[in-house]
């Protein structure tokens, strides 16, 4: 097997790994979000507010806050691994004269004005002109997938925190919280 074939196989493995990571992260987060929304909706809409129900909401809330915290860390790790895979794919593309991921990466750098001199200086004049034409033709939409996946657990933690405070207010009556917010 030639070095080129080995590099192409590694490129394919990186691409498949990124696809798998993205699919797993989105599917699992969607299920987790739906379960959370269902439980939060049920707890929010029930009419009983006593110490026992507060204790139940507190325990469930703390459990889901902790799960959300570790979920966010898991998603962040998936995003990190994906970035590493894409970096390796760009290296392979450079070795073999391919451009798929390098186009996206360079366009993002140009649009965000983060391109380093070394990155752009390594390009030929023809390649640089091509990248600039691509940038003019295709406005760049930044990556948002893993940012959104990291945001969802944060929103879940906030929702559970607010629900716990709301339930606590029914039992302990905190005047400083403001009745307009909690009821």
ROLO-761939 format. One record per atom (N, C-alpha, C, O): residue number from 1; atom name; x, z, y. Coordinates in steps of 0.02 Angstrom, whole numbers, plus 50000, padded with zeros to 5 digits. Last residue first. Layout:
<atoms>
<NUM,"CA",<X,Z,Y>>
...
</atoms>
This chain:
<atoms>
<183,"N",<47758,51966,51657>>
<183,"CA",<47690,51966,51629>>
<183,"C",<47655,51900,51642>>
<183,"O",<47597,51892,51621>>
<182,"N",<47887,51956,51713>>
<182,"CA",<47879,51977,51645>>
<182,"C",<47810,51971,51616>>
<182,"O",<47802,51969,51555>>
<181,"N",<47886,51917,51847>>
<181,"CA",<47930,51884,51800>>
<181,"C",<47911,51897,51728>>
<181,"O",<47920,51854,51685>>
<180,"N",<47800,52000,51916>>
<180,"CA",<47786,51928,51916>>
<180,"C",<47827,51891,51863>>
<180,"O",<47806,51840,51838>>
<179,"N",<47856,52128,51910>>
<179,"CA",<47800,52112,51866>>
<179,"C",<47786,52036,51863>>
<179,"O",<47763,52012,51812>>
<178,"N",<48018,52177,51910>>
<178,"CA",<47970,52133,51944>>
<178,"C",<47916,52110,51897>>
<178,"O",<47929,52075,51848>>
<177,"N",<48116,52268,51883>>
<177,"CA",<48120,52201,51853>>
<177,"C",<48073,52153,51888>>
<177,"O",<48089,52093,51895>>
<176,"N",<48093,52392,51934>>
<176,"CA",<48143,52351,51968>>
<176,"C",<48147,52281,51940>>
<176,"O",<48179,52237,51970>>
<175,"N",<48008,52460,51848>>
<175,"CA",<47981,52433,51910>>
<175,"C",<48030,52385,51945>>
<175,"O",<48008,52342,51982>>
<174,"N",<47988,52455,51682>>
<174,"CA",<48043,52451,51730>>
<174,"C",<48017,52421,51796>>
<174,"O",<48005,52361,51799>>
<173,"N",<47915,52517,51559>>
<173,"CA",<47892,52503,51627>>
<173,"C",<47949,52508,51678>>
<173,"O",<47956,52558,51712>>
<172,"N",<47929,52533,51424>>
<172,"CA",<47963,52581,51468>>
<172,"C",<47946,52572,51542>>
<172,"O",<47962,52615,51582>>
<171,"N",<47845,52434,51367>>
<171,"CA",<47849,52501,51338>>
<171,"C",<47875,52551,51389>>
<171,"O",<47848,52606,51396>>
<170,"N",<47856,52319,51443>>
<170,"CA",<47789,52342,51422>>
<170,"C",<47790,52414,51398>>
<170,"O",<47741,52451,51407>>
<169,"N",<47994,52309,51453>>
<169,"CA",<47956,52325,51513>>
<169,"C",<47885,52349,51495>>
<169,"O",<47858,52393,51528>>
<168,"N",<48029,52266,51327>>
<168,"CA",<48050,52333,51348>>
<168,"C",<48010,52355,51409>>
<168,"O",<47993,52414,51416>>
<167,"N",<47980,52136,51331>>
<167,"CA",<47950,52184,51286>>
<167,"C",<47968,52256,51306>>
<167,"O",<47926,52300,51302>>
<166,"N",<48070,52083,51428>>
<166,"CA",<47997,52081,51438>>
<166,"C",<47962,52133,51394>>
<166,"O",<47919,52170,51418>>
<165,"N",<48192,52100,51364>>
<165,"CA",<48179,52136,51427>>
<165,"C",<48104,52138,51440>>
<165,"O",<48078,52190,51462>>
<164,"N",<48170,52013,51255>>
<164,"CA",<48183,52084,51242>>
<164,"C",<48169,52125,51305>>
<164,"O",<48137,52178,51302>>
<163,"N",<48158,51893,51325>>
<163,"CA",<48102,51917,51285>>
<163,"C",<48110,51992,51270>>
<163,"O",<48061,52030,51271>>
<162,"N",<48285,51881,51380>>
<162,"CA",<48227,51888,51424>>
<162,"C",<48167,51915,51387>>
<162,"O",<48129,51956,51413>>
<161,"N",<48359,51865,51259>>
<161,"CA",<48373,51920,51306>>
<161,"C",<48314,51934,51352>>
<161,"O",<48295,51991,51363>>
<160,"N",<48303,51748,51209>>
<160,"CA",<48294,51810,51172>>
<160,"C",<48307,51870,51217>>
<160,"O",<48272,51921,51213>>
<159,"N",<48346,51659,51311>>
<159,"CA",<48275,51667,51296>>
<159,"C",<48262,51732,51259>>
<159,"O",<48215,51769,51275>>
<158,"N",<48486,51671,51301>>
<158,"CA",<48452,51691,51363>>
<158,"C",<48378,51703,51349>>
<158,"O",<48349,51752,51373>>
<157,"N",<48505,51617,51173>>
<157,"CA",<48525,51687,51187>>
<157,"C",<48490,51713,51250>>
<157,"O",<48468,51770,51252>>
<156,"N",<48458,51487,51195>>
<156,"CA",<48424,51530,51147>>
<156,"C",<48441,51603,51159>>
<156,"O",<48398,51647,51157>>
<155,"N",<48553,51442,51285>>
<155,"CA",<48483,51447,51306>>
<155,"C",<48443,51492,51259>>
<155,"O",<48400,51530,51281>>
<154,"N",<48664,51444,51199>>
<154,"CA",<48664,51485,51260>>
<154,"C",<48592,51495,51285>>
<154,"O",<48573,51550,51304>>
<153,"N",<48629,51348,51102>>
<153,"CA",<48633,51419,51084>>
<153,"C",<48634,51466,51144>>
<153,"O",<48608,51522,51141>>
<152,"N",<48628,51232,51194>>
<152,"CA",<48568,51255,51159>>
<152,"C",<48574,51328,51136>>
<152,"O",<48528,51367,51149>>
<151,"N",<48760,51207,51234>>
<151,"CA",<48712,51234,51282>>
<151,"C",<48651,51264,51247>>
<151,"O",<48624,51315,51269>>
<150,"N",<48821,51144,51129>>
<150,"CA",<48845,51211,51149>>
<150,"C",<48797,51245,51196>>
<150,"O",<48793,51307,51198>>
<149,"N",<48750,51025,51129>>
<149,"CA",<48747,51068,51069>>
<149,"C",<48773,51138,51083>>
<149,"O",<48751,51186,51052>>
<148,"N",<48789,50977,51253>>
<148,"CA",<48719,50995,51242>>
<148,"C",<48712,51041,51181>>
<148,"O",<48674,51089,51182>>
<147,"N",<48923,50953,51222>>
<147,"CA",<48905,50998,51278>>
<147,"C",<48833,51022,51269>>
<147,"O",<48819,51082,51276>>
<146,"N",<48915,50861,51122>>
<146,"CA",<48937,50928,51104>>
<146,"C",<48924,50977,51160>>
<146,"O",<48916,51037,51148>>
<145,"N",<48856,50750,51200>>
<145,"CA",<48832,50776,51137>>
<145,"C",<48851,50847,51123>>
<145,"O",<48808,50890,51112>>
<144,"N",<48907,50688,51309>>
<144,"CA",<48865,50746,51320>>
<144,"C",<48844,50780,51257>>
<144,"O",<48817,50836,51259>>
<143,"N",<49023,50589,51396>>
<143,"CA",<49002,50618,51332>>
<143,"C",<48961,50680,51345>>
<143,"O",<48978,50721,51388>>
<142,"N",<48960,50485,51531>>
<142,"CA",<49004,50534,51500>>
<142,"C",<48978,50562,51435>>
<142,"O",<48918,50559,51421>>
<141,"N",<48945,50320,51552>>
<141,"CA",<48903,50379,51542>>
<141,"C",<48945,50428,51502>>
<141,"O",<48962,50415,51444>>
<140,"N",<49009,50201,51662>>
<140,"CA",<49023,50249,51609>>
<140,"C",<48972,50306,51609>>
<140,"O",<48959,50336,51661>>
<139,"N",<48954,50036,51682>>
<139,"CA",<48961,50103,51710>>
<139,"C",<48965,50154,51654>>
<139,"O",<48928,50150,51604>>
<138,"N",<49028,49896,51648>>
<138,"CA",<48991,49946,51610>>
<138,"C",<49002,50015,51641>>
<138,"O",<49052,50048,51628>>
<137,"N",<49098,49819,51741>>
<137,"CA",<49041,49790,51705>>
<137,"C",<48997,49842,51672>>
<137,"O",<48936,49833,51667>>
<136,"N",<49201,49899,51785>>
<136,"CA",<49154,49872,51834>>
<136,"C",<49091,49846,51800>>
<136,"O",<49036,49851,51829>>
<135,"N",<49266,49926,51665>>
<135,"CA",<49240,49981,51705>>
<135,"C",<49190,49958,51756>>
<135,"O",<49141,49993,51770>>
<134,"N",<49307,49798,51629>>
<134,"CA",<49259,49833,51587>>
<134,"C",<49226,49889,51626>>
<134,"O",<49165,49899,51622>>
<133,"N",<49400,49777,51731>>
<133,"CA",<49341,49734,51727>>
<133,"C",<49287,49767,51684>>
<133,"O",<49228,49765,51701>>
<132,"N",<49494,49876,51695>>
<132,"CA",<49460,49880,51760>>
<132,"C",<49397,49837,51761>>
<132,"O",<49345,49857,51787>>
<131,"N",<49536,49827,51571>>
<131,"CA",<49504,49893,51575>>
<131,"C",<49465,49899,51641>>
<131,"O",<49409,49923,51642>>
<130,"N",<49596,49706,51613>>
<130,"CA",<49539,49705,51568>>
<130,"C",<49501,49771,51571>>
<130,"O",<49439,49771,51572>>
<129,"N",<49701,49755,51689>>
<129,"CA",<49649,49714,51721>>
<129,"C",<49586,49712,51678>>
<129,"O",<49530,49715,51704>>
<128,"N",<49773,49817,51585>>
<128,"CA",<49747,49856,51641>>
<128,"C",<49692,49819,51678>>
<128,"O",<49642,49848,51697>>
<127,"N",<49808,49707,51505>>
<127,"CA",<49764,49760,51478>>
<127,"C",<49733,49801,51534>>
<127,"O",<49674,49819,51531>>
<126,"N",<49891,49639,51596>>
<126,"CA",<49832,49606,51569>>
<126,"C",<49782,49658,51542>>
<126,"O",<49722,49654,51555>>
<125,"N",<49994,49731,51612>>
<125,"CA",<49953,49712,51670>>
<125,"C",<49887,49681,51648>>
<125,"O",<49834,49694,51676>>
<124,"N",<49994,49850,51477>>
<124,"CA",<50017,49789,51509>>
<124,"C",<49971,49774,51568>>
<124,"O",<49916,49801,51573>>
<123,"N",<50012,50028,51483>>
<123,"CA",<49971,49968,51474>>
<123,"C",<50004,49908,51507>>
<123,"O",<50037,49914,51559>>
<122,"N",<50087,50133,51520>>
<122,"CA",<50101,50106,51454>>
<122,"C",<50061,50042,51440>>
<122,"O",<50074,50007,51392>>
<121,"N",<50034,50173,51638>>
<121,"CA",<50097,50135,51641>>
<121,"C",<50114,50105,51574>>
<121,"O",<50152,50056,51570>>
<120,"N",<49925,50250,51600>>
<120,"CA",<49913,50184,51629>>
<120,"C",<49977,50142,51630>>
<120,"O",<49973,50081,51623>>
<119,"N",<49991,50363,51546>>
<119,"CA",<49939,50327,51508>>
<119,"C",<49931,50256,51535>>
<119,"O",<49931,50208,51496>>
<118,"N",<50076,50405,51649>>
<118,"CA",<50104,50382,51585>>
<118,"C",<50054,50342,51544>>
<118,"O",<50072,50294,51511>>
<117,"N",<49988,50446,51747>>
<117,"CA",<50030,50388,51760>>
<117,"C",<50058,50361,51695>>
<117,"O",<50063,50300,51687>>
<116,"N",<49826,50485,51683>>
<116,"CA",<49895,50503,51700>>
<116,"C",<49935,50439,51711>>
<116,"O",<49917,50386,51686>>
<115,"N",<49664,50490,51746>>
<115,"CA",<49715,50453,51708>>
<115,"C",<49784,50473,51732>>
<115,"O",<49799,50477,51791>>
<114,"N",<49557,50543,51805>>
<114,"CA",<49601,50590,51772>>
<114,"C",<49659,50555,51738>>
<114,"O",<49699,50587,51703>>
<113,"N",<49444,50485,51862>>
<113,"CA",<49507,50486,51899>>
<113,"C",<49555,50538,51872>>
<113,"O",<49589,50574,51909>>
<112,"N",<49335,50460,51790>>
<112,"CA",<49344,50530,51811>>
<112,"C",<49408,50539,51852>>
<112,"O",<49423,50594,51875>>
<111,"N",<49355,50325,51765>>
<111,"CA",<49295,50346,51801>>
<111,"C",<49302,50417,51828>>
<111,"O",<49277,50433,51882>>
<110,"N",<49477,50330,51693>>
<110,"CA",<49473,50294,51757>>
<110,"C",<49413,50317,51798>>
<110,"O",<49419,50328,51858>>
<109,"N",<49438,50404,51581>>
<109,"CA",<49491,50428,51625>>
<109,"C",<49488,50395,51693>>
<109,"O",<49497,50427,51744>>
<108,"N",<49341,50319,51528>>
<108,"CA",<49322,50387,51548>>
<108,"C",<49375,50414,51596>>
<108,"O",<49358,50445,51647>>
<107,"N",<49420,50208,51498>>
<107,"CA",<49366,50202,51547>>
<107,"C",<49345,50270,51572>>
<107,"O",<49332,50279,51632>>
<106,"N",<49505,50264,51401>>
<106,"CA",<49533,50242,51464>>
<106,"C",<49479,50234,51518>>
<106,"O",<49490,50251,51576>>
<105,"N",<49409,50290,51298>>
<105,"CA",<49451,50343,51326>>
<105,"C",<49478,50324,51395>>
<105,"O",<49475,50363,51442>>
<104,"N",<49355,50163,51272>>
<104,"CA",<49312,50218,51294>>
<104,"C",<49353,50272,51328>>
<104,"O",<49335,50297,51382>>
<103,"N",<49473,50094,51232>>
<103,"CA",<49431,50072,51288>>
<103,"C",<49390,50129,51315>>
<103,"O",<49390,50142,51376>>
<102,"N",<49513,50168,51121>>
<102,"CA",<49556,50169,51181>>
<102,"C",<49517,50144,51242>>
<102,"O",<49526,50169,51297>>
<101,"N",<49420,50137,51025>>
<101,"CA",<49418,50204,51056>>
<101,"C",<49461,50209,51118>>
<101,"O",<49448,50249,51163>>
<100,"N",<49455,49991,51010>>
<100,"CA",<49388,50021,51011>>
<100,"C",<49385,50088,51049>>
<100,"O",<49350,50093,51099>>
<99,"N",<49579,49920,50997>>
<99,"CA",<49558,49947,51062>>
<99,"C",<49493,49988,51063>>
<99,"O",<49478,50017,51115>>
<98,"N",<49738,49888,50913>>
<98,"CA",<49665,49890,50916>>
<98,"C",<49644,49926,50980>>
<98,"O",<49684,49959,51012>>
<97,"N",<49872,49886,50879>>
<97,"CA",<49849,49840,50931>>
<97,"C",<49773,49836,50934>>
<97,"O",<49746,49785,50956>>
<96,"N",<49920,49981,50794>>
<96,"CA",<49898,49919,50764>>
<96,"C",<49872,49868,50815>>
<96,"O",<49852,49813,50797>>
<95,"N",<49956,50088,50877>>
<95,"CA",<50004,50063,50828>>
<95,"C",<49986,49993,50804>>
<95,"O",<50029,49950,50795>>
<94,"N",<49834,50108,50943>>
<94,"CA",<49893,50087,50981>>
<94,"C",<49946,50057,50935>>
<94,"O",<49976,50006,50951>>
<93,"N",<49754,50150,50837>>
<93,"CA",<49738,50089,50873>>
<93,"C",<49798,50062,50911>>
<93,"O",<49811,50002,50912>>
<92,"N",<49819,50270,50809>>
<92,"CA",<49819,50216,50759>>
<92,"C",<49803,50150,50792>>
<92,"O",<49834,50099,50776>>
<91,"N",<49788,50339,50927>>
<91,"CA",<49857,50327,50908>>
<91,"C",<49863,50270,50858>>
<91,"O",<49906,50227,50864>>
<90,"N",<49649,50343,50918>>
<90,"CA",<49680,50306,50974>>
<90,"C",<49753,50291,50958>>
<90,"O",<49778,50237,50974>>
<89,"N",<49637,50425,50806>>
<89,"CA",<49613,50357,50802>>
<89,"C",<49643,50314,50858>>
<89,"O",<49660,50255,50848>>
<88,"N",<49685,50545,50858>>
<88,"CA",<49723,50511,50804>>
<88,"C",<49700,50439,50798>>
<88,"O",<49742,50395,50785>>
<87,"N",<49583,50569,50949>>
<87,"CA",<49651,50561,50973>>
<87,"C",<49693,50524,50920>>
<87,"O",<49731,50478,50936>>
<86,"N",<49475,50584,50863>>
<86,"CA",<49476,50528,50909>>
<86,"C",<49546,50516,50937>>
<86,"O",<49566,50458,50947>>
<85,"N",<49515,50704,50798>>
<85,"CA",<49506,50642,50760>>
<85,"C",<49508,50581,50805>>
<85,"O",<49541,50531,50789>>
<84,"N",<49511,50791,50908>>
<84,"CA",<49574,50779,50873>>
<84,"C",<49570,50714,50832>>
<84,"O",<49616,50674,50833>>
<83,"N",<49374,50787,50938>>
<83,"CA",<49423,50764,50987>>
<83,"C",<49490,50748,50954>>
<83,"O",<49523,50699,50971>>
<82,"N",<49324,50845,50819>>
<82,"CA",<49307,50776,50837>>
<82,"C",<49356,50748,50887>>
<82,"O",<49378,50691,50880>>
<81,"N",<49374,50974,50831>>
<81,"CA",<49396,50932,50776>>
<81,"C",<49381,50858,50790>>
<81,"O",<49422,50815,50774>>
<80,"N",<49300,51014,50946>>
<80,"CA",<49373,51013,50946>>
<80,"C",<49400,50967,50892>>
<80,"O",<49445,50926,50904>>
<79,"N",<49169,51010,50898>>
<79,"CA",<49189,50967,50953>>
<79,"C",<49265,50960,50958>>
<79,"O",<49290,50905,50971>>
<78,"N",<49178,51111,50802>>
<78,"CA",<49163,51042,50781>>
<78,"C",<49182,50992,50836>>
<78,"O",<49209,50939,50821>>
<77,"N",<49199,51220,50886>>
<77,"CA",<49251,51201,50839>>
<77,"C",<49240,51130,50815>>
<77,"O",<49288,51092,50808>>
<76,"N",<49075,51224,50949>>
<76,"CA",<49135,51213,50989>>
<76,"C",<49193,51190,50945>>
<76,"O",<49232,51147,50963>>
<75,"N",<48994,51255,50841>>
<75,"CA",<48986,51190,50873>>
<75,"C",<49048,51174,50915>>
<75,"O",<49071,51117,50915>>
<74,"N",<49040,51386,50817>>
<74,"CA",<49045,51336,50764>>
<74,"C",<49040,51266,50794>>
<74,"O",<49078,51222,50776>>
<73,"N",<49005,51449,50936>>
<73,"CA",<49076,51444,50918>>
<73,"C",<49087,51390,50864>>
<73,"O",<49136,51353,50866>>
<72,"N",<48867,51439,50925>>
<72,"CA",<48901,51406,50980>>
<72,"C",<48975,51398,50966>>
<72,"O",<49005,51346,50981>>
<71,"N",<48848,51523,50814>>
<71,"CA",<48829,51452,50810>>
<71,"C",<48866,51412,50864>>
<71,"O",<48892,51358,50851>>
<70,"N",<48882,51645,50866>>
<70,"CA",<48926,51615,50816>>
<70,"C",<48911,51541,50805>>
<70,"O",<48955,51502,50789>>
<69,"N",<48772,51655,50956>>
<69,"CA",<48842,51661,50980>>
<69,"C",<48889,51628,50930>>
<69,"O",<48932,51588,50949>>
<68,"N",<48662,51646,50870>>
<68,"CA",<48673,51594,50922>>
<68,"C",<48744,51595,50948>>
<68,"O",<48774,51543,50960>>
<67,"N",<48677,51765,50798>>
<67,"CA",<48681,51700,50763>>
<67,"C",<48695,51644,50813>>
<67,"O",<48736,51600,50799>>
<66,"N",<48658,51855,50905>>
<66,"CA",<48722,51852,50869>>
<66,"C",<48730,51787,50831>>
<66,"O",<48784,51756,50833>>
<65,"N",<48526,51823,50938>>
<65,"CA",<48578,51817,50989>>
<65,"C",<48646,51813,50955>>
<65,"O",<48688,51772,50974>>
<64,"N",<48460,51853,50818>>
<64,"CA",<48463,51783,50841>>
<64,"C",<48514,51773,50896>>
<64,"O",<48544,51719,50901>>
<63,"N",<48481,51994,50816>>
<63,"CA",<48504,51951,50761>>
<63,"C",<48511,51879,50784>>
<63,"O",<48562,51847,50771>>
<62,"N",<48417,52031,50934>>
<62,"CA",<48490,52043,50927>>
<62,"C",<48518,51999,50871>>
<62,"O",<48572,51971,50878>>
<61,"N",<48284,51993,50902>>
<61,"CA",<48320,51964,50959>>
<61,"C",<48395,51972,50953>>
<61,"O",<48432,51924,50964>>
<60,"N",<48255,52077,50794>>
<60,"CA",<48255,52004,50784>>
<60,"C",<48295,51970,50840>>
<60,"O",<48334,51924,50828>>
<59,"N",<48267,52202,50863>>
<59,"CA",<48309,52186,50804>>
<59,"C",<48313,52110,50793>>
<59,"O",<48367,52083,50784>>
<58,"N",<48171,52186,50966>>
<58,"CA",<48241,52202,50981>>
<58,"C",<48287,52183,50922>>
<58,"O",<48339,52152,50933>>
<57,"N",<48054,52164,50895>>
<57,"CA",<48079,52112,50940>>
<57,"C",<48153,52124,50956>>
<57,"O",<48192,52076,50958>>
<56,"N",<48046,52290,50831>>
<56,"CA",<48051,52228,50792>>
<56,"C",<48079,52171,50834>>
<56,"O",<48123,52135,50812>>
<55,"N",<48035,52375,50941>>
<55,"CA",<48092,52383,50895>>
<55,"C",<48102,52320,50854>>
<55,"O",<48158,52298,50842>>
<54,"N",<47913,52329,50992>>
<54,"CA",<47974,52323,51032>>
<54,"C",<48035,52328,50987>>
<54,"O",<48083,52289,50995>>
<53,"N",<47827,52368,50891>>
<53,"CA",<47836,52296,50903>>
<53,"C",<47898,52284,50946>>
<53,"O",<47933,52234,50936>>
<52,"N",<47842,52507,50905>>
<52,"CA",<47859,52474,50842>>
<52,"C",<47871,52399,50852>>
<52,"O",<47919,52371,50826>>
<51,"N",<47795,52531,51035>>
<51,"CA",<47865,52546,51018>>
<51,"C",<47886,52511,50953>>
<51,"O",<47943,52488,50948>>
<50,"N",<47692,52390,51081>>
<50,"CA",<47704,52461,51070>>
<50,"C",<47776,52470,51048>>
<50,"O",<47814,52421,51043>>
<49,"N",<47592,52273,51112>>
<49,"CA",<47653,52294,51144>>
<49,"C",<47659,52370,51135>>
<49,"O",<47635,52409,51176>>
<48,"N",<47506,52132,51050>>
<48,"CA",<47523,52203,51043>>
<48,"C",<47590,52219,51074>>
<48,"O",<47639,52183,51065>>
<47,"N",<47484,51994,51059>>
<47,"CA",<47455,52038,51109>>
<47,"C",<47476,52111,51105>>
<47,"O",<47464,52149,51152>>
<46,"N",<47596,51854,51052>>
<46,"CA",<47558,51908,51020>>
<46,"C",<47537,51959,51072>>
<46,"O",<47570,51966,51124>>
<45,"N",<47675,51763,51118>>
<45,"CA",<47603,51757,51123>>
<45,"C",<47564,51813,51091>>
<45,"O",<47504,51820,51102>>
<44,"N",<47808,51794,51090>>
<44,"CA",<47786,51793,51160>>
<44,"C",<47710,51794,51165>>
<44,"O",<47683,51824,51212>>
<43,"N",<47816,51779,50952>>
<43,"CA",<47827,51845,50982>>
<43,"C",<47799,51848,51052>>
<43,"O",<47770,51898,51072>>
<42,"N",<47791,51639,50942>>
<42,"CA",<47749,51688,50908>>
<42,"C",<47755,51757,50940>>
<42,"O",<47705,51790,50954>>
<41,"N",<47898,51589,51019>>
<41,"CA",<47828,51575,51038>>
<41,"C",<47781,51626,51006>>
<41,"O",<47736,51652,51039>>
<40,"N",<48007,51634,50942>>
<40,"CA",<47999,51656,51012>>
<40,"C",<47927,51646,51035>>
<40,"O",<47898,51690,51067>>
<39,"N",<47982,51563,50823>>
<39,"CA",<47981,51636,50823>>
<39,"C",<47972,51663,50894>>
<39,"O",<47934,51710,50905>>
<38,"N",<47991,51428,50869>>
<38,"CA",<47932,51453,50834>>
<38,"C",<47927,51529,50836>>
<38,"O",<47874,51556,50850>>
<37,"N",<48119,51425,50923>>
<37,"CA",<48062,51413,50966>>
<37,"C",<47997,51439,50934>>
<37,"O",<47955,51468,50968>>
<36,"N",<48195,51448,50805>>
<36,"CA",<48197,51495,50862>>
<36,"C",<48136,51486,50907>>
<36,"O",<48105,51536,50927>>
<35,"N",<48164,51334,50731>>
<35,"CA",<48149,51400,50704>>
<35,"C",<48146,51451,50761>>
<35,"O",<48101,51493,50764>>
<34,"N",<48214,51235,50819>>
<34,"CA",<48143,51237,50803>>
<34,"C",<48123,51305,50774>>
<34,"O",<48070,51331,50792>>
<33,"N",<48352,51268,50819>>
<33,"CA",<48314,51271,50881>>
<33,"C",<48239,51276,50866>>
<33,"O",<48204,51316,50897>>
<32,"N",<48385,51245,50685>>
<32,"CA",<48394,51311,50714>>
<32,"C",<48353,51319,50777>>
<32,"O",<48321,51371,50788>>
<31,"N",<48360,51106,50679>>
<31,"CA",<48323,51153,50636>>
<31,"C",<48326,51223,50665>>
<31,"O",<48275,51257,50670>>
<30,"N",<48456,51062,50773>>
<30,"CA",<48384,51047,50781>>
<30,"C",<48341,51094,50741>>
<30,"O",<48291,51120,50766>>
<29,"N",<48575,51105,50716>>
<29,"CA",<48554,51133,50780>>
<29,"C",<48480,51120,50792>>
<29,"O",<48445,51163,50819>>
<28,"N",<48579,51024,50601>>
<28,"CA",<48576,51096,50594>>
<28,"C",<48552,51129,50659>>
<28,"O",<48512,51176,50657>>
<27,"N",<48584,50895,50661>>
<27,"CA",<48531,50913,50615>>
<27,"C",<48523,50989,50611>>
<27,"O",<48468,51015,50616>>
<26,"N",<48702,50902,50741>>
<26,"CA",<48637,50888,50771>>
<26,"C",<48579,50909,50726>>
<26,"O",<48531,50938,50750>>
<25,"N",<48802,50933,50643>>
<25,"CA",<48792,50976,50701>>
<25,"C",<48723,50965,50732>>
<25,"O",<48688,51013,50748>>
<24,"N",<48792,50826,50552>>
<24,"CA",<48781,50895,50531>>
<24,"C",<48764,50940,50590>>
<24,"O",<48717,50980,50587>>
<23,"N",<48824,50717,50637>>
<23,"CA",<48760,50720,50603>>
<23,"C",<48743,50792,50582>>
<23,"O",<48688,50815,50593>>
<22,"N",<48955,50752,50678>>
<22,"CA",<48901,50742,50726>>
<22,"C",<48833,50749,50695>>
<22,"O",<48788,50781,50722>>
<21,"N",<49023,50755,50553>>
<21,"CA",<49020,50815,50597>>
<21,"C",<48962,50809,50645>>
<21,"O",<48924,50857,50654>>
<20,"N",<49006,50622,50510>>
<20,"CA",<48979,50677,50471>>
<20,"C",<48972,50740,50514>>
<20,"O",<48920,50774,50511>>
<19,"N",<49077,50553,50610>>
<19,"CA",<49006,50539,50599>>
<19,"C",<48972,50596,50561>>
<19,"O",<48917,50617,50578>>
<18,"N",<49205,50608,50592>>
<18,"CA",<49169,50618,50655>>
<18,"C",<49094,50605,50647>>
<18,"O",<49053,50642,50674>>
<17,"N",<49230,50559,50462>>
<17,"CA",<49229,50631,50474>>
<17,"C",<49192,50646,50539>>
<17,"O",<49151,50692,50541>>
<16,"N",<49232,50421,50485>>
<16,"CA",<49181,50450,50441>>
<16,"C",<49174,50525,50452>>
<16,"O",<49119,50552,50452>>
<15,"N",<49346,50415,50569>>
<15,"CA",<49281,50392,50592>>
<15,"C",<49224,50422,50550>>
<15,"O",<49174,50445,50578>>
<14,"N",<49446,50463,50481>>
<14,"CA",<49432,50498,50544>>
<14,"C",<49362,50480,50570>>
<14,"O",<49325,50523,50592>>
<13,"N",<49439,50362,50383>>
<13,"CA",<49424,50432,50365>>
<13,"C",<49408,50473,50428>>
<13,"O",<49361,50512,50427>>
<12,"N",<49481,50251,50457>>
<12,"CA",<49414,50252,50427>>
<12,"C",<49393,50323,50409>>
<12,"O",<49335,50342,50420>>
<11,"N",<49611,50291,50486>>
<11,"CA",<49564,50277,50541>>
<11,"C",<49493,50281,50515>>
<11,"O",<49449,50312,50546>>
<10,"N",<49664,50292,50358>>
<10,"CA",<49661,50355,50396>>
<10,"C",<49611,50348,50454>>
<10,"O",<49574,50395,50469>>
<9,"N",<49656,50155,50330>>
<9,"CA",<49618,50202,50289>>
<9,"C",<49611,50269,50325>>
<9,"O",<49557,50299,50324>>
<8,"N",<49745,50106,50427>>
<8,"CA",<49674,50086,50430>>
<8,"C",<49630,50133,50388>>
<8,"O",<49575,50149,50408>>
<7,"N",<49863,50166,50380>>
<7,"CA",<49837,50183,50446>>
<7,"C",<49763,50165,50452>>
<7,"O",<49724,50204,50479>>
<6,"N",<49875,50100,50257>>
<6,"CA",<49870,50173,50258>>
<6,"C",<49840,50195,50325>>
<6,"O",<49796,50239,50326>>
<5,"N",<49891,49968,50301>>
<5,"CA",<49833,49986,50260>>
<5,"C",<49821,50061,50259>>
<5,"O",<49764,50084,50260>>
<4,"N",<50014,49981,50369>>
<4,"CA",<49954,49961,50405>>
<4,"C",<49891,49979,50367>>
<4,"O",<49842,50003,50396>>
<3,"N",<50101,50012,50266>>
<3,"CA",<50090,50062,50319>>
<3,"C",<50026,50046,50358>>
<3,"O",<49990,50091,50379>>
<2,"N",<50032,49954,50108>>
<2,"CA",<50073,49948,50167>>
<2,"C",<50056,50003,50218>>
<2,"O",<50004,50036,50214>>
<1,"N",<50043,50000,49941>>
<1,"CA",<50000,50000,50000>>
<1,"C",<50045,50000,50062>>
<1,"O",<50091,50041,50068>>
</atoms>
